[in-house]
Amino acid sequence: MNERFLRIQSRLEETFHPVLCQLQDDSAAHSGHAGAASGAGHFSLKLVCDKFEGLNRISRHRLVYDAVGDMMHTEIHALVIVALAPSEMPT
């Protein structure tokens, strides 16, 4: 794991105190892409936390983007988000 990955993961965990935080760096699959040229990475995220309970998908994504907003376009070029409340987790 690189320093950028650890910074993003740390920010998410500090902000949400999630039940589950699975961050995946997909940047290698996007080498040669315009966003990769700037040094920003492509990431996939599955985040499960109490803060998402009762919120719709757009509201949940806004909270995630608020948490990492200053990293967008400098460290994060693309972020695929799956944001769930604990009650939505399969048993």
JOPE-V566851 format. One line per field, one symbol per residue. phi: phi as a letter, one per 20 degrees, with the letter a starting at -180 (. if undefined). psi: psi as a letter, one per 40 degrees, with the letter a starting at -180 (. if undefined). burial: 1 if it has 16 or more other ideal C-beta (glycine too) atoms within 10 Angstrom, else 0. A space follows every 50 residues. Layout:
phi=???
psi=???
burial=???
This chain:
phi=.effgffffffffffdlffbcddceegffdfnfgffffnfddcdcdccbf fegneegffffffffffdgfefmddcebcedddcegfeffe
psi=hidddddddddddddefidhhhhhheddeeheiddddeeiihiihhhhid eeheiidddddddddddedeeheddhdihhhhhiideehi.
burial=00011001100100110100101010100000000100011110101110 11000000011011001100100011111000111000000
